[in-house]
């Protein structure tokens, strides 16, 4: 028996939940007028936040 194919919405929900968003939070974000593309960027950022570059504590004069 074949596994059912996930829809794009199901994939978005799964990715959002894995990134720490609940379905309700994602719906609220979209209801504020945020685009799906921006929501995907938020999900991506939660998965892989930008690395902070270490700062030197030494002063150069």
PQR file with spaces between the fields and no chain letter, atoms N, CA, C, O and H, PARSE charges and radii, in Angstrom:
ATOM       1  N    UNK     1       0.843   -1.176    0.000 -0.4000 1.5000
ATOM       2  CA   UNK     1       0.000    0.000    0.000 -0.0000 2.0000
ATOM       3  C    UNK     1       0.893    1.245    0.000  0.5500 1.7000
ATOM       4  O    UNK     1       1.861    1.323    0.757 -0.5500 1.4000
ATOM       5  N    UNK     2       0.559    2.211   -0.852 -0.4000 1.5000
ATOM       6  CA   UNK     2       1.348    3.429   -0.956 -0.0000 2.0000
ATOM       7  C    UNK     2       1.038    4.382    0.187  0.5500 1.7000
ATOM       8  O    UNK     2      -0.094    4.476    0.663 -0.5500 1.4000
ATOM       9  H    UNK     2      -0.227    2.148   -1.467  0.4000 1.0000
ATOM      10  N    UNK     3       2.095    5.095    0.616 -0.4000 1.5000
ATOM      11  CA   UNK     3       1.896    6.136    1.629 -0.0000 2.0000
ATOM      12  C    UNK     3       1.237    7.339    0.973  0.5500 1.7000
ATOM      13  O    UNK     3       1.593    7.702   -0.149 -0.5500 1.4000
ATOM      14  H    UNK     3       3.014    5.018    0.229  0.4000 1.0000
ATOM      15  N    UNK     4       0.281    7.965    1.654 -0.4000 1.5000
ATOM      16  CA   UNK     4      -0.316    9.163    1.071 -0.0000 2.0000
ATOM      17  C    UNK     4       0.713   10.283    0.957  0.5500 1.7000
ATOM      18  O    UNK     4       1.563   10.449    1.832 -0.5500 1.4000
ATOM      19  H    UNK     4      -0.009    7.671    2.564  0.4000 1.0000
ATOM      20  N    UNK     5       0.628   11.035   -0.111 -0.4000 1.5000
ATOM      21  CA   UNK     5       1.540   12.148   -0.349 -0.0000 2.0000
ATOM      22  C    UNK     5       1.104   13.332    0.509  0.5500 1.7000
ATOM      23  O    UNK     5      -0.075   13.679    0.565 -0.5500 1.4000
ATOM      24  H    UNK     5      -0.063   10.899   -0.822  0.4000 1.0000
ATOM      25  N    UNK     6       2.087   13.946    1.179 -0.4000 1.5000
ATOM      26  CA   UNK     6       1.775   15.112    2.013 -0.0000 2.0000
ATOM      27  C    UNK     6       1.529   16.325    1.127  0.5500 1.7000
ATOM      28  O    UNK     6       2.223   16.532    0.132 -0.5500 1.4000
ATOM      29  H    UNK     6       3.045   13.664    1.134  0.4000 1.0000
ATOM      30  N    UNK     7       0.545   17.117    1.496 -0.4000 1.5000
ATOM      31  CA   UNK     7       0.286   18.356    0.778 -0.0000 2.0000
ATOM      32  C    UNK     7       1.291   19.415    1.231  0.5500 1.7000
ATOM      33  O    UNK     7       1.978   19.238    2.238 -0.5500 1.4000
ATOM      34  H    UNK     7      -0.019   16.949    2.305  0.4000 1.0000
ATOM      35  N    UNK     8       1.372   20.504    0.490 -0.4000 1.5000
ATOM      36  CA   UNK     8       2.278   21.593    0.845 -0.0000 2.0000
ATOM      37  C    UNK     8       1.922   22.175    2.213  0.5500 1.7000
ATOM      38  O    UNK     8       2.810   22.540    2.984 -0.5500 1.4000
ATOM      39  H    UNK     8       0.814   20.647   -0.328  0.4000 1.0000
ATOM      40  N    UNK     9       0.628   22.261    2.514 -0.4000 1.5000
ATOM      41  CA   UNK     9       0.191   22.804    3.802 -0.0000 2.0000
ATOM      42  C    UNK     9       0.623   21.878    4.934  0.5500 1.7000
ATOM      43  O    UNK     9       1.071   22.342    5.982 -0.5500 1.4000
ATOM      44  H    UNK     9      -0.093   21.964    1.888  0.4000 1.0000
ATOM      45  N    UNK    10       0.489   20.568    4.724 -0.4000 1.5000
ATOM      46  CA   UNK    10       0.922   19.613    5.745 -0.0000 2.0000
ATOM      47  C    UNK    10       2.428   19.697    5.973  0.5500 1.7000
ATOM      48  O    UNK    10       2.890   19.595    7.110 -0.5500 1.4000
ATOM      49  H    UNK    10       0.125   20.191    3.872  0.4000 1.0000
ATOM      50  N    UNK    11       3.195   19.883    4.899 -0.4000 1.5000
ATOM      51  CA   UNK    11       4.644   20.036    5.027 -0.0000 2.0000
ATOM      52  C    UNK    11       4.993   21.307    5.792  0.5500 1.7000
ATOM      53  O    UNK    11       5.902   21.306    6.622 -0.5500 1.4000
ATOM      54  H    UNK    11       2.820   19.966    3.976  0.4000 1.0000
ATOM      55  N    UNK    12       4.267   22.400    5.511 -0.4000 1.5000
ATOM      56  CA   UNK    12       4.492   23.660    6.212 -0.0000 2.0000
ATOM      57  C    UNK    12       4.192   23.505    7.696  0.5500 1.7000
ATOM      58  O    UNK    12       4.958   23.976    8.537 -0.5500 1.4000
ATOM      59  H    UNK    12       3.528   22.401    4.837  0.4000 1.0000
ATOM      60  N    UNK    13       3.096   22.857    8.019 -0.4000 1.5000
ATOM      61  CA   UNK    13       2.720   22.640    9.418 -0.0000 2.0000
ATOM      62  C    UNK    13       3.780   21.799   10.124  0.5500 1.7000
ATOM      63  O    UNK    13       4.192   22.126   11.237 -0.5500 1.4000
ATOM      64  H    UNK    13       2.474   22.475    7.335  0.4000 1.0000
ATOM      65  N    UNK    14       4.216   20.731    9.491 -0.4000 1.5000
ATOM      66  CA   UNK    14       5.220   19.858   10.083 -0.0000 2.0000
ATOM      67  C    UNK    14       6.533   20.615   10.316  0.5500 1.7000
ATOM      68  O    UNK    14       7.133   20.505   11.385 -0.5500 1.4000
ATOM      69  H    UNK    14       3.881   20.466    8.586  0.4000 1.0000
ATOM      70  N    UNK    15       6.970   21.371    9.329 -0.4000 1.5000
ATOM      71  CA   UNK    15       8.207   22.150    9.468 -0.0000 2.0000
ATOM      72  C    UNK    15       8.068   23.181   10.583  0.5500 1.7000
ATOM      73  O    UNK    15       8.986   23.361   11.382 -0.5500 1.4000
ATOM      74  H    UNK    15       6.482   21.460    8.460  0.4000 1.0000
ATOM      75  N    UNK    16       6.932   23.850   10.637 -0.4000 1.5000
ATOM      76  CA   UNK    16       6.703   24.852   11.687 -0.0000 2.0000
ATOM      77  C    UNK    16       6.708   24.240   13.070  0.5500 1.7000
ATOM      78  O    UNK    16       7.285   24.801   14.001 -0.5500 1.4000
ATOM      79  H    UNK    16       6.186   23.703    9.987  0.4000 1.0000
ATOM      80  N    UNK    17       6.069   23.092   13.208 -0.4000 1.5000
ATOM      81  CA   UNK    17       6.044   22.415   14.511 -0.0000 2.0000
ATOM      82  C    UNK    17       7.445   21.958   14.913  0.5500 1.7000
ATOM      83  O    UNK    17       7.816   22.053   16.083 -0.5500 1.4000
ATOM      84  H    UNK    17       5.600   22.637   12.451  0.4000 1.0000
ATOM      85  N    UNK    18       8.221   21.463   13.953 -0.4000 1.5000
ATOM      86  CA   UNK    18       9.591   21.044   14.247 -0.0000 2.0000
ATOM      87  C    UNK    18      10.459   22.238   14.659  0.5500 1.7000
ATOM      88  O    UNK    18      11.428   22.082   15.402 -0.5500 1.4000
ATOM      89  H    UNK    18       7.919   21.386   13.002  0.4000 1.0000
ATOM      90  N    UNK    19      10.103   23.429   14.169 -0.4000 1.5000
ATOM      91  CA   UNK    19      10.847   24.638   14.516 -0.0000 2.0000
ATOM      92  C    UNK    19      10.338   25.273   15.806  0.5500 1.7000
ATOM      93  O    UNK    19      10.910   26.253   16.282 -0.5500 1.4000
ATOM      94  H    UNK    19       9.316   23.556   13.565  0.4000 1.0000
ATOM      95  N    UNK    20       9.263   24.718   16.376 -0.4000 1.5000
ATOM      96  CA   UNK    20       8.774   25.216   17.653 -0.0000 2.0000
ATOM      97  C    UNK    20       7.519   26.067   17.604  0.5500 1.7000
ATOM      98  O    UNK    20       7.099   26.616   18.622 -0.5500 1.4000
ATOM      99  H    UNK    20       8.799   23.921   15.990  0.4000 1.0000
ATOM     100  N    UNK    21       6.914   26.181   16.423 -0.4000 1.5000
ATOM     101  CA   UNK    21       5.655   26.922   16.302 -0.0000 2.0000
ATOM     102  C    UNK    21       4.488   25.951   16.431  0.5500 1.7000
ATOM     103  O    UNK    21       4.555   24.830   15.925 -0.5500 1.4000
ATOM     104  H    UNK    21       7.254   25.734   15.596  0.4000 1.0000
ATOM     105  N    UNK    22       3.435   26.369   17.095 -0.4000 1.5000
ATOM     106  CA   UNK    22       2.212   25.569   17.088 -0.0000 2.0000
ATOM     107  C    UNK    22       1.393   25.962   15.853  0.5500 1.7000
ATOM     108  O    UNK    22       1.621   27.013   15.254 -0.5500 1.4000
ATOM     109  H    UNK    22       3.381   27.279   17.505  0.4000 1.0000
ATOM     110  N    UNK    23       0.450   25.112   15.487 -0.4000 1.5000
ATOM     111  CA   UNK    23      -0.422   25.424   14.355 -0.0000 2.0000
ATOM     112  C    UNK    23      -1.156   26.738   14.620  0.5500 1.7000
ATOM     113  O    UNK    23      -1.294   27.572   13.725 -0.5500 1.4000
ATOM     114  H    UNK    23       0.265   24.258   15.973  0.4000 1.0000
ATOM     115  N    UNK    24      -1.622   26.912   15.848 -0.4000 1.5000
ATOM     116  CA   UNK    24      -2.347   28.140   16.208 -0.0000 2.0000
ATOM     117  C    UNK    24      -1.456   29.373   16.035  0.5500 1.7000
ATOM     118  O    UNK    24      -1.911   30.402   15.535 -0.5500 1.4000
ATOM     119  H    UNK    24      -1.510   26.235   16.575  0.4000 1.0000
ATOM     120  N    UNK    25      -0.193   29.272   16.447 -0.4000 1.5000
ATOM     121  CA   UNK    25       0.724   30.412   16.290 -0.0000 2.0000
ATOM     122  C    UNK    25       0.940   30.746   14.820  0.5500 1.7000
ATOM     123  O    UNK    25       0.954   31.917   14.439 -0.5500 1.4000
ATOM     124  H    UNK    25       0.177   28.436   16.853  0.4000 1.0000
ATOM     125  N    UNK    26       1.109   29.711   13.993 -0.4000 1.5000
ATOM     126  CA   UNK    26       1.319   29.966   12.561 -0.0000 2.0000
ATOM     127  C    UNK    26       0.092   30.608   11.936  0.5500 1.7000
ATOM     128  O    UNK    26       0.220   31.498   11.095 -0.5500 1.4000
ATOM     129  H    UNK    26       1.098   28.760   14.302  0.4000 1.0000
ATOM     130  N    UNK    27      -1.109   30.165   12.339 -0.4000 1.5000
ATOM     131  CA   UNK    27      -2.339   30.776   11.825 -0.0000 2.0000
ATOM     132  C    UNK    27      -2.413   32.238   12.244  0.5500 1.7000
ATOM     133  O    UNK    27      -2.746   33.099   11.429 -0.5500 1.4000
ATOM     134  H    UNK    27      -1.213   29.442   13.022  0.4000 1.0000
ATOM     135  N    UNK    28      -2.106   32.527   13.509 -0.4000 1.5000
ATOM     136  CA   UNK    28      -2.130   33.908   13.990 -0.0000 2.0000
ATOM     137  C    UNK    28      -1.134   34.772   13.227  0.5500 1.7000
ATOM     138  O    UNK    28      -1.442   35.909   12.871 -0.5500 1.4000
ATOM     139  H    UNK    28      -1.835   31.828   14.171  0.4000 1.0000
ATOM     140  N    UNK    29       0.057   34.238   12.977 -0.4000 1.5000
ATOM     141  CA   UNK    29       1.071   34.990   12.228 -0.0000 2.0000
ATOM     142  C    UNK    29       0.545   35.324   10.840  0.5500 1.7000
ATOM     143  O    UNK    29       0.684   36.458   10.382 -0.5500 1.4000
ATOM     144  H    UNK    29       0.307   33.314   13.266  0.4000 1.0000
ATOM     145  N    UNK    30      -0.056   34.353   10.167 -0.4000 1.5000
ATOM     146  CA   UNK    30      -0.583   34.596    8.826 -0.0000 2.0000
ATOM     147  C    UNK    30      -1.774   35.548    8.849  0.5500 1.7000
ATOM     148  O    UNK    30      -1.955   36.324    7.911 -0.5500 1.4000
ATOM     149  H    UNK    30      -0.169   33.432   10.539  0.4000 1.0000
ATOM     150  N    UNK    31      -2.587   35.503    9.902 -0.4000 1.5000
ATOM     151  CA   UNK    31      -3.745   36.395   10.001 -0.0000 2.0000
ATOM     152  C    UNK    31      -3.344   37.855   10.207  0.5500 1.7000
ATOM     153  O    UNK    31      -4.136   38.757    9.934 -0.5500 1.4000
ATOM     154  H    UNK    31      -2.440   34.872   10.664  0.4000 1.0000
ATOM     155  N    UNK    32      -2.134   38.094   10.682 -0.4000 1.5000
ATOM     156  CA   UNK    32      -1.676   39.481   10.854 -0.0000 2.0000
ATOM     157  C    UNK    32      -1.255   40.109    9.532  0.5500 1.7000
ATOM     158  O    UNK    32      -0.935   41.296    9.473 -0.5500 1.4000
ATOM     159  H    UNK    32      -1.490   37.361   10.904  0.4000 1.0000
ATOM     160  N    UNK    33      -1.259   39.296    8.462 -0.4000 1.5000
ATOM     161  CA   UNK    33      -0.872   39.816    7.152 -0.0000 2.0000
ATOM     162  C    UNK    33       0.523   39.397    6.737  0.5500 1.7000
ATOM     163  O    UNK    33       0.987   39.776    5.662 -0.5500 1.4000
ATOM     164  H    UNK    33      -1.519   38.331    8.510  0.4000 1.0000
ATOM     165  N    UNK    34       1.193   38.628    7.566 -0.4000 1.5000
ATOM     166  CA   UNK    34       2.511   38.127    7.224 -0.0000 2.0000
ATOM     167  C    UNK    34       2.374   37.152    6.058  0.5500 1.7000
ATOM     168  O    UNK    34       1.452   36.336    6.028 -0.5500 1.4000
ATOM     169  H    UNK    34       0.815   38.321    8.439  0.4000 1.0000
ATOM     170  N    UNK    35       3.286   37.239    5.109 -0.4000 1.5000
ATOM     171  CA   UNK    35       3.223   36.346    3.952 -0.0000 2.0000
ATOM     172  C    UNK    35       3.696   34.946    4.333  0.5500 1.7000
ATOM     173  O    UNK    35       4.391   34.758    5.332 -0.5500 1.4000
ATOM     174  H    UNK    35       4.035   37.901    5.134  0.4000 1.0000
ATOM     175  N    UNK    36       3.309   33.982    3.525 -0.4000 1.5000
ATOM     176  CA   UNK    36       3.769   32.609    3.735 -0.0000 2.0000
ATOM     177  C    UNK    36       5.288   32.559    3.592  0.5500 1.7000
ATOM     178  O    UNK    36       5.962   31.832    4.322 -0.5500 1.4000
ATOM     179  H    UNK    36       2.745   34.135    2.714  0.4000 1.0000
ATOM     180  N    UNK    37       5.820   33.330    2.654 -0.4000 1.5000
ATOM     181  CA   UNK    37       7.277   33.375    2.471 -0.0000 2.0000
ATOM     182  C    UNK    37       7.972   33.874    3.739  0.5500 1.7000
ATOM     183  O    UNK    37       9.003   33.328    4.132 -0.5500 1.4000
ATOM     184  H    UNK    37       5.272   33.921    2.061  0.4000 1.0000
ATOM     185  N    UNK    38       7.419   34.903    4.380 -0.4000 1.5000
ATOM     186  CA   UNK    38       8.007   35.411    5.618 -0.0000 2.0000
ATOM     187  C    UNK    38       7.905   34.377    6.739  0.5500 1.7000
ATOM     188  O    UNK    38       8.828   34.240    7.542 -0.5500 1.4000
ATOM     189  H    UNK    38       6.582   35.346    4.060  0.4000 1.0000
ATOM     190  N    UNK    39       6.784   33.648    6.795 -0.4000 1.5000
ATOM     191  CA   UNK    39       6.635   32.590    7.790 -0.0000 2.0000
ATOM     192  C    UNK    39       7.682   31.505    7.560  0.5500 1.7000
ATOM     193  O    UNK    39       8.267   30.997    8.516 -0.5500 1.4000
ATOM     194  H    UNK    39       6.035   33.760    6.143  0.4000 1.0000
ATOM     195  N    UNK    40       7.921   31.150    6.308 -0.4000 1.5000
ATOM     196  CA   UNK    40       8.956   30.167    6.000 -0.0000 2.0000
ATOM     197  C    UNK    40      10.333   30.657    6.440  0.5500 1.7000
ATOM     198  O    UNK    40      11.148   29.868    6.920 -0.5500 1.4000
ATOM     199  H    UNK    40       7.446   31.563    5.532  0.4000 1.0000
ATOM     200  N    UNK    41      10.595   31.942    6.281 -0.4000 1.5000
ATOM     201  CA   UNK    41      11.871   32.515    6.746 -0.0000 2.0000
ATOM     202  C    UNK    41      11.981   32.412    8.265  0.5500 1.7000
ATOM     203  O    UNK    41      13.058   32.127    8.788 -0.5500 1.4000
ATOM     204  H    UNK    41       9.934   32.583    5.891  0.4000 1.0000
ATOM     205  N    UNK    42      10.877   32.642    8.977 -0.4000 1.5000
ATOM     206  CA   UNK    42      10.890   32.518   10.444 -0.0000 2.0000
ATOM     207  C    UNK    42      11.184   31.078   10.851  0.5500 1.7000
ATOM     208  O    UNK    42      11.957   30.824   11.775 -0.5500 1.4000
ATOM     209  H    UNK    42      10.002   32.874    8.552  0.4000 1.0000
ATOM     210  N    UNK    43      10.557   30.145   10.148 -0.4000 1.5000
ATOM     211  CA   UNK    43      10.784   28.726   10.443 -0.0000 2.0000
ATOM     212  C    UNK    43      12.244   28.372   10.177  0.5500 1.7000
ATOM     213  O    UNK    43      12.883   27.698   10.985 -0.5500 1.4000
ATOM     214  H    UNK    43       9.929   30.351    9.398  0.4000 1.0000
ATOM     215  N    UNK    44      12.760   28.823    9.056 -0.4000 1.5000
ATOM     216  CA   UNK    44      14.167   28.561    8.718 -0.0000 2.0000
ATOM     217  C    UNK    44      15.105   29.162    9.764  0.5500 1.7000
ATOM     218  O    UNK    44      16.084   28.528   10.157 -0.5500 1.4000
ATOM     219  H    UNK    44      12.241   29.370    8.400  0.4000 1.0000
ATOM     220  N    UNK    45      14.813   30.372   10.211 -0.4000 1.5000
ATOM     221  CA   UNK    45      15.658   31.033   11.204 -0.0000 2.0000
ATOM     222  C    UNK    45      15.662   30.259   12.519  0.5500 1.7000
ATOM     223  O    UNK    45      16.696   30.159   13.179 -0.5500 1.4000
ATOM     224  H    UNK    45      14.018   30.887    9.892  0.4000 1.0000
ATOM     225  N    UNK    46      14.517   29.718   12.896 -0.4000 1.5000
ATOM     226  CA   UNK    46      14.452   28.933   14.137 -0.0000 2.0000
ATOM     227  C    UNK    46      15.253   27.645   14.016  0.5500 1.7000
ATOM     228  O    UNK    46      15.851   27.187   14.991 -0.5500 1.4000
ATOM     229  H    UNK    46      13.677   29.800   12.360  0.4000 1.0000
ATOM     230  N    UNK    47      15.267   27.060   12.825 -0.4000 1.5000
ATOM     231  CA   UNK    47      16.043   25.845   12.604 -0.0000 2.0000
ATOM     232  C    UNK    47      17.535   26.141   12.635  0.5500 1.7000
ATOM     233  O    UNK    47      18.306   25.422   13.270 -0.5500 1.4000
ATOM     234  H    UNK    47      14.782   27.431   12.034  0.4000 1.0000
ATOM     235  N    UNK    48      17.933   27.197   11.949 -0.4000 1.5000
ATOM     236  CA   UNK    48      19.358   27.524   11.789 -0.0000 2.0000
ATOM     237  C    UNK    48      19.575   29.007   12.043  0.5500 1.7000
ATOM     238  O    UNK    48      19.753   29.770   11.093 -0.5500 1.4000
ATOM     239  H    UNK    48      17.306   27.781   11.433  0.4000 1.0000
ATOM     240  N    UNK    49      19.565   29.437   13.307 -0.4000 1.5000
ATOM     241  CA   UNK    49      19.781   30.861   13.561 -0.0000 2.0000
ATOM     242  C    UNK    49      21.153   31.282   13.063  0.5500 1.7000
ATOM     243  O    UNK    49      22.095   30.491   13.088 -0.5500 1.4000
ATOM     244  H    UNK    49      19.420   28.818   14.078  0.4000 1.0000
ATOM     245  N    UNK    50      21.270   32.537   12.607 -0.4000 1.5000
ATOM     246  CA   UNK    50      22.567   32.987   12.104 -0.0000 2.0000
ATOM     247  C    UNK    50      23.629   32.892   13.191  0.5500 1.7000
ATOM     248  O    UNK    50      23.387   33.226   14.351 -0.5500 1.4000
ATOM     249  H    UNK    50      20.504   33.180   12.587  0.4000 1.0000
ATOM     250  N    UNK    51      24.789   32.438   12.799 -0.4000 1.5000
ATOM     251  CA   UNK    51      25.893   32.294   13.754 -0.0000 2.0000
ATOM     252  C    UNK    51      26.425   33.678   14.130  0.5500 1.7000
ATOM     253  O    UNK    51      26.648   34.532   13.272 -0.5500 1.4000
ATOM     254  H    UNK    51      24.986   32.167   11.857  0.4000 1.0000
ATOM     255  N    UNK    52      26.616   33.869   15.408 -0.4000 1.5000
ATOM     256  CA   UNK    52      27.187   35.128   15.880 -0.0000 2.0000
ATOM     257  C    UNK    52      28.703   35.026   15.754  0.5500 1.7000
ATOM     258  O    UNK    52      29.305   34.047   16.195 -0.5500 1.4000
ATOM     259  H    UNK    52      26.435   33.175   16.105  0.4000 1.0000
ATOM     260  N    UNK    53      29.308   36.029   15.157 -0.4000 1.5000
ATOM     261  CA   UNK    53      30.755   36.015   15.039 -0.0000 2.0000
ATOM     262  C    UNK    53      31.356   36.393   16.377  0.5500 1.7000
ATOM     263  O    UNK    53      30.917   37.354   17.008 -0.5500 1.4000
ATOM     264  H    UNK    53      28.819   36.824   14.799  0.4000 1.0000
ATOM     265  N    UNK    54      32.359   35.644   16.815 -0.4000 1.5000
ATOM     266  CA   UNK    54      32.978   35.979   18.094 -0.0000 2.0000
ATOM     267  C    UNK    54      33.652   37.342   18.014  0.5500 1.7000
ATOM     268  O    UNK    54      34.284   37.692   17.018 -0.5500 1.4000
ATOM     269  H    UNK    54      32.716   34.863   16.302  0.4000 1.0000
ATOM     270  N    UNK    55      33.498   38.092   19.084 -0.4000 1.5000
ATOM     271  CA   UNK    55      34.118   39.423   19.135 -0.0000 2.0000
ATOM     272  C    UNK    55      35.364   39.359   19.986  0.5500 1.7000
ATOM     273  O    UNK    55      35.413   38.659   20.997 -0.5500 1.4000
ATOM     274  H    UNK    55      32.984   37.808   19.894  0.4000 1.0000
ATOM     275  N    UNK    56      36.353   40.089   19.569 -0.4000 1.5000
ATOM     276  CA   UNK    56      37.599   40.155   20.327 -0.0000 2.0000
ATOM     277  C    UNK    56      37.416   41.104   21.495  0.5500 1.7000
ATOM     278  O    UNK    56      36.787   42.155   21.375 -0.5500 1.4000
ATOM     279  H    UNK    56      36.313   40.658   18.748  0.4000 1.0000
ATOM     280  N    UNK    57      37.972   40.717   22.612 -0.4000 1.5000
ATOM     281  CA   UNK    57      37.910   41.611   23.777 -0.0000 2.0000
ATOM     282  C    UNK    57      39.122   42.547   23.835  0.5500 1.7000
ATOM     283  O    UNK    57      39.260   43.347   24.761 -0.5500 1.4000
ATOM     284  H    UNK    57      38.483   39.863   22.710  0.4000 1.0000
ATOM     285  N    UNK    58      39.987   42.434   22.839 -0.4000 1.5000
ATOM     286  CA   UNK    58      41.183   43.284   22.812 -0.0000 2.0000
ATOM     287  C    UNK    58      40.911   44.552   22.014  0.5500 1.7000
ATOM     288  O    UNK    58      40.303   44.518   20.945 -0.5500 1.4000
ATOM     289  H    UNK    58      39.875   41.784   22.087  0.4000 1.0000
ATOM     290  N    UNK    59      41.362   45.640   22.544 -0.4000 1.5000
ATOM     291  CA   UNK    59      41.216   46.924   21.882 -0.0000 2.0000
ATOM     292  C    UNK    59      42.455   47.181   21.049  0.5500 1.7000
ATOM     293  O    UNK    59      43.569   46.866   21.468 -0.5500 1.4000
ATOM     294  H    UNK    59      41.857   45.668   23.413  0.4000 1.0000
ATOM     295  N    UNK    60      42.263   47.747   19.881 -0.4000 1.5000
ATOM     296  CA   UNK    60      43.377   48.108   19.022 -0.0000 2.0000
ATOM     297  C    UNK    60      43.426   49.612   18.951  0.5500 1.7000
ATOM     298  O    UNK    60      42.425   50.278   18.685 -0.5500 1.4000
ATOM     299  H    UNK    60      41.358   48.002   19.541  0.4000 1.0000
ATOM     300  N    UNK    61      44.618   50.136   19.195 -0.4000 1.5000
ATOM     301  CA   UNK    61      44.776   51.601   19.140 -0.0000 2.0000
ATOM     302  C    UNK    61      45.751   51.992   18.081  0.5500 1.7000
ATOM     303  O    UNK    61      46.011   53.180   17.889 -0.5500 1.4000
ATOM     304  H    UNK    61      45.430   49.595   19.411  0.4000 1.0000
